[in-house]
Amino acid sequence: MQSSPSSDRPTRVVVREGHRAEDALVVTVTGPLDIDTVAPLEDALREVGEAAHGTGAGGGGARPVVIDLSEVDFADSTTVNVLLRQHAALGTRLRLAAPSPGLRRLFELTGLEGVLPLYETVAEAAADGAAGAGT
């Protein structure tokens, strides 16, 4: 993990419905996540959370929400706070997938690894019917 965000790599947040046969909502993030770039992730998670509860335009039941972190090279405490707020709203249906070694270390240091379900891949996170059994 870098000591500061990459200014040459913009942050992008993409939401997609489903992952293969699973009924998960997948939020894919690329680039650094810090106080200046985390707002689109927070907005997307809020919207996806509504859809996952069946209250948004997407409808449906209580669906898992998977955040694909495989392309995130930096995150700060602002990101940790966003994830904790969304965990409070979604519980174990919020799942983090494919964090880099640096992000994994951040989650270990902050104690998030014991709070948020972490998975090696998006497919594992989307397929887990008993969230919280991740790695």
C-alpha positions in Angstrom: 0.0 0.0 0.0 1.3 3.4 -0.9 1.8 6.1 1.7 -0.3 8.5 -0.2 -3.0 8.2 -3.0 -2.1 8.0 -6.7 -3.1 11.4 -8.2 -2.5 10.0 -11.7 -5.1 7.3 -11.3 -8.6 8.6 -10.8 -11.1 6.8 -8.7 -14.0 5.0 -10.5 -17.0 3.3 -8.9 -19.2 1.0 -11.1 -22.3 -0.8 -9.8 -23.5 -3.9 -11.6 -26.4 -6.2 -11.0 -25.7 -9.8 -10.2 -22.6 -11.9 -10.5 -23.2 -14.9 -12.7 -26.1 -16.9 -11.1 -25.9 -15.1 -7.8 -28.2 -12.3 -6.9 -25.6 -10.0 -5.5 -25.1 -6.3 -6.2 -21.4 -5.7 -7.0 -19.7 -2.4 -6.5 -16.4 -2.3 -8.4 -13.9 0.4 -7.3 -10.7 1.4 -9.0 -8.1 3.8 -7.9 -7.3 5.4 -4.5 -10.0 5.9 -1.8 -9.3 8.9 0.5 -11.1 11.9 1.8 -11.1 13.5 -1.7 -12.3 10.5 -3.6 -14.5 8.3 -1.4 -17.8 10.2 -1.9 -18.8 8.3 -5.1 -18.3 5.0 -3.3 -20.4 6.2 -0.4 -23.2 7.4 -2.7 -23.1 4.2 -4.7 -23.3 2.1 -1.5 -26.2 4.1 -0.2 -28.1 3.6 -3.5 -27.2 -0.1 -3.7 -28.2 -0.5 -0.1 -31.7 0.7 -0.9 -31.9 -1.6 -3.9 -30.5 -4.5 -1.8 -33.3 -3.9 0.7 -35.9 -3.8 -2.0 -36.7 -0.1 -1.4 -34.9 1.3 -4.4 -35.8 1.2 -8.1 -34.3 -2.3 -8.4 -36.7 -3.9 -5.9 -36.0 -7.4 -4.8 -35.3 -8.9 -1.4 -32.4 -8.7 0.9 -29.5 -9.1 -1.5 -25.8 -9.2 -0.7 -23.7 -6.2 -1.6 -20.1 -7.0 -2.7 -17.4 -4.4 -2.9 -14.7 -5.5 -5.4 -11.5 -3.9 -4.0 -9.1 -5.7 -6.4 -8.2 -2.4 -8.1 -7.9 -0.2 -5.0 -4.3 0.7 -4.3 -4.8 3.0 -1.3 -7.5 3.7 1.3 -7.5 5.9 4.4 -9.6 6.3 7.6 -12.4 8.1 5.6 -12.9 4.9 3.7 -12.9 2.9 6.9 -15.6 5.1 8.3 -17.7 4.7 5.1 -17.4 0.9 5.3 -18.4 0.9 9.0 -21.5 3.1 8.3 -22.6 0.8 5.5 -21.9 -2.2 7.6 -24.3 -0.7 10.3 -26.9 -0.4 7.6 -26.5 -3.7 5.8 -24.9 -6.0 8.3 -23.1 -9.1 7.0 -24.7 -8.6 3.6 -21.9 -6.1 3.0 -18.9 -8.1 1.8 -15.5 -7.0 0.8 -13.8 -8.9 -2.0 -10.2 -9.2 -3.2 -8.5 -6.6 -1.1 -4.9 -6.0 -1.9 -2.3 -6.9 0.7 -2.1 -3.3 1.7 -5.8 -3.0 2.2 -5.8 -6.3 4.1 -3.2 -4.8 6.4 -5.3 -1.7 6.9 -8.3 -3.9 7.8 -6.1 -5.9 10.3 -4.7 -2.8 12.0 -8.1 -1.2 12.3 -9.9 -4.4 13.4 -12.2 -4.4 10.4 -11.1 -7.9 9.5 -13.1 -9.2 12.4 -16.1 -7.0 11.7 -16.6 -7.1 7.9 -16.7 -10.3 5.9 -13.6 -10.5 3.7 -13.3 -12.8 0.7 -10.5 -13.7 -1.7 -12.7 -13.2 -4.8 -15.9 -11.5 -5.9 -17.4 -14.9 -6.9 -16.8 -16.3 -3.3 -18.4 -13.2 -1.7 -21.4 -13.2 -4.1 -22.0 -17.0 -3.6 -21.8 -17.1 0.2 -25.3 -17.6 1.5 -24.1 -17.4 5.1 -22.2 -14.2 5.0 -19.4 -13.9 7.5 -17.8 -17.2 6.6 -15.2 -15.5 4.3 -11.5 -15.4 4.9 
